[in-house]
Amino acid sequence: MKILIGTDTTSDLFSGATTQLNSTIEGLRDLGHEILVIDPFDFIQVTSKRIHEGFHFALWPKKGLSTKILKFQPDAIHIYTECGVGIYLRHFCKKMGFRFTTSYLTRLDLILKQRYGIPPFFINTYMKWFHQGGATMTVSAGIKKFLSNIGCKGPIKIWHPGVHTEKFHYNPKKKLDQNNPKFVYFGRIDKEKNLEAFLNLDLIGEKWIIGSGGEFEHLKSQYGTPCRFFEVHSQKEIDDLIQKCDVLVFPSRFDTFGIVIVEAMAAGLPCAAFEEAGPKEIITQNVSGIMGKDLRKACLEALHLEPKNCHQEAQRFSIKESVQKFLGNLELIN
């Protein structure tokens, strides 16, 4: 099958959405499907570290883009994001009479409210307009319900991200240090990740922050004495560091899934999180993590879980299973 995927993510954007897309494309190509990716580099585009490091804003298409798409002759078109590239492809498909599918991966309503004070009503009205393809794919039952509540009427289908669990080393002899533990967050460092909720906790042991993003230097300047900060940009760097850690702390209240939870589980780390849609889709309570209203209590209780159970739970989110679900959710253009 020839599949065209339109995305506003690029390889230099450090995010779960980038990881999910790259894994999906890799899995699709392994199965023999031909993939054409349309991204911001097919457009006149700008980027701003101040807004979001690594994010490129597609403004208008470069000459010949529509010809490039028609020459590819796709059997299916999937629009992965709702920004510049997504808007262009949605318009293109409507104009050509092509059926298409979309993804809803990020609670932009919550992000923009937190960053800029924009009322969620405006963003959700836009999302209701945007997601009018043959089907909308999202990552959890909780977000599926949310989309239904804001008025998205097309079929809404679950598509769990796939994770290369084998790329995160698991030591079967791993024991959690209950006397001097290392609590860790790794991933993108931005305001909406709610990292202060973790950094302000009164915990035994150490608190580590691993990753990169717009808030890295700011948080390091505020919390760098009692907490340790590691700026990294690769999966291998993260894997090397989390081998020394005991519990992943996931304080975000907006994430629709949380790929880092699965990655941590693959390395034998239980997760402490608030009971939100993303973590609820992944964590088996009292087995691979602890969820609740009291994040400190969740952190301390997670120290008593078994690393081997966390590792086993991570295998439920394989690349193969995710890719098959994606293929089953696609719609042919005609």
N, C-alpha and C positions, 0 to 999 in steps of 0.2 A: 504494500500500500504506500502511496505517496501522501505524506502528511506535512502540511505547512503549519508552523507554530509561530505566532507573533508574540513578542515579549518585550517589555521595557527593561528587563534585567540584562546585565552583561557580565562577562567573566570577572571583571574587577569589582563587582558589587558583592560584598561580604554579607550574605543573608541566607536564611533558610529557603527562601523562594528560589534563589540561584542554585542551591544544592539540589533541591527537588527537581528542577527543570533539567539540570545537567545529567542527573541519574536517570531520568525518564528518557531523555534523548539517547543516552548510551544504551539503555535497555532495548529501546525500539530498534536501534541500528543493529544490535546483536541478533535480533529476531529477523533481520533482513528487510526492514521497512526503510524507505527512502525519506529523509527528513530535510526540509528547507526551513531555516530559522530566519525570520525577519526581526531585526532588533534595531536599537537607536542608531547604529552605524550605517543603516540604510537610509538615514534621514539627516537633514541639517539639524544638529543637536547641540545642546549646551550642558555643562555639568557644574555643580556647585558643592564644594565640601561643606559649606555652611548649612546647606539644606539637608543633604544626605551624601556622605562620602561614597563615591563610586557609582552614583545614580546619574544616568544621562537622560536628559529631557529631550525627546524627539519633537521637533517643531514642525517641519514639513518634509515630505518625501523627496529623495533625490530623483533626478531624471531617470526614467525607465523602470521604476519600481513595479508599476502595474504590469508592464510587459514581462518583467522577470517572474512575477507570480503566475501569469497566464502561460508562459513558456514551460514552467514546472508542471503544470496540469495536475494540481493536487486532487486527491480523492477525498480528503477531509481537511478542514481548517479549524485549528484551535487557537483561541485568543487567550493568552495566559495572564495578561495584566490589563488594567483599565485606563492607562495613561495615553501618551501620544501615539505609540505604535498601535495600541488596542483600539483607539478611536478611529485611526486611519483604516485598519483592517475591518472593523465593524461597518464603516461606511462603504468600503470596497465590496464587501460581501452583500450588503443590502442592494447596492447599485447593480451588481452582477446577478442577483437572485440566487446566491449560494447559501446553503445552510451552513451553520458554524456552531461551535460550542465555545464556552467561556469558562474561566476559573475565577472563583472568589477565594483569595488566599489571605487577605490582610484586612483587619478592621480599621480601614482608613478613617471611619467616622470618629473612632476613639483617638487615633493618632493626631488628627488635625484639630480635634477639640483640645487635646492636651497641649499641643505645640502652639496653636495660633488662636484658640478660642472660637473656632468655627462650629456653630451648632450642628449636631449630628444629622438633623433633619435634611439639610441641604445635600450632604454627601450621600445619605441613604436614598434620597430622591433620584440622585444621579445614578446610583447603583441599580435601582429599580429600572431605570431607563436603559442602562447599558446591557444588563444581563437579560436579553430577549432573544437569545439564539435557540438552537435546537435543544440544548441542555446546558445547565450550569453545574460545574464540578466544584465541590468544596470538601474540606478535609475532616469534618466531624459532624456528628448528629446534632450537636448544639448549634453549630453555625448554620446547618440546614434549616433548623427551626427558626433561627434569627432571620434568615433570608425570606422565609415564608411570611414571617411577621411583618416585614417591611414592604411586602407586596410583590416579591419576585414570583411570577406565576408559572414560568416554564418548568420542565422537569428539573429537579435539583438532585444531583447524584453524588454519593460519597466517593472520594478518591483519596485514599491514604497515601502520603508520601512514602517512597521507598528509600531505604537507608543502606549504604554499604557497611553493614555491621562488621564485616570481616576486616575492615580497615582500622578498627579500633581494637587494640590488643587487650585480650582478656587473660588474666592470670588465674587459673582455677584454684590456686592456693591463697588468693587474695582474702585478707581479713580487714574489717573496718576497725580503725583505731578509735576506740571509745574514750580514751583518756586525753589524747591530744589530736583530735581529728582536724582534717582540712576540708572545710566547706567551700565549694567552688561554684562560680557561674562562668560559663564560657559561651561565646557567641558575639552577636552584634551589640555594641555599647551605645545605646541611644535612650532618649528620655522615656519613650513608651515601654521600655523594658522594666521600669519600676525598680531599678537596682538599689535605690536608697532603702527600700523596704528590707533588703538583705543586709546592706552595709551597716544599717543602724541596729541590727539585732545584737543582743548581748549573748554571745555564744562562747563556749569553751573552744580551745584550739585556735585555728587560723581561718581567715576568710581570704579567698583568692578570686581575682577577676581576670579572666583570660579572653582576649579578643581584640577588636578594634571598632572604631566608630566615632561619631561626632562628640560624644560625651566622655570619651576616654580620658583626655587630659584634665577636664573639669573635675571628674570624680576622683582621679588620682591626686589632684591638688587638695581635695577636701578630705579624702579618706586614706591617702597613701601611707600614713604612719602606722595605723593599726592594721591595715589590710595590704595585701600584696597585689600588684598590678603587673600583668604580662601582656604586652602588645604583640599579637601574633596575627598572621594572615594565611596560614595553611593548616590543613587537617592534620598533617604529621606533627607540627609543632604543638597543636592542641592535644593530640594523643599522647605525646611524650610527657606533657605536664599533668594530665588528668590521671595518669598511672599513679601519681603520688597523692591523689586526693581520695576522699571517702564518700562525700555526699554532694550531689548536684543540687543547688538551690535555684529554683525557677520562679522568681517573684512576679513575672509578667501577669497582668490580668486581661490582656487583649489578644494574645497570640491565638490564632485559630487552630494551631496544632502544637508545634514545638519539637522540631527535628532533633535539637540538642538533647532532649530527654531520651530519645531512642539511642542516640550515640553514646550518652553516658551509661545507659543500661547495658549496652554492648560491651563496655569496658568494666562492667560489674559494679557501677555506682547506682545506688538507689536515689530517688529524687524526692525533694521536699518542695511542695507547691501549694498555691491557693487552689481551691476547688473550682476551676474554671473550665470552659469548654475544651480547650486544647489539651491540658493535662488529663482530663477525664477520659479523653479518647485513647490515651496511651497507657496510663498508670493503672495497674491493678492494686487497689488499696491494700496496704499491709503485706504486699508481696514484692512489688518493684518500686514502691514509694509510699509516701504519706501525703495526703491532701487534707487541708482544713483551713479554718479561718485564722488560726494561730500559727504563723509561719515558724516561729522559734520552736514551738512544741513539735511541729512536723519535722524540723531539722534534727532535733534530739531523738525523736522516735525512729527516724530513718536509720540511725546508727545501729539499730538492732536487727536490721534486715539482712538477708543472706545475699552476697554478691552473685552466687551461681543462679539464683532465681531471677535476678535482674537480667543477667546475660541471656537466659533462656527466653524471657519475655520479649527481649529485643528482636528475636528471630521472627516474630509475627509480622514485622514490617520490612519484608524483603523487597529488593528491587523487582524481582520477577513477579511477585504478586501485585505490586503497585502498577507495573506496566500493563499487566493483563486487565486490571480494572480500568485503566485509562483507555485502552483500546475498546473495551466494552461500552464505555460511555460516549465514544465519538459518534458523530453523525456524518454520513456521506453528504457531499455538497449538493448533490442532485437526487 
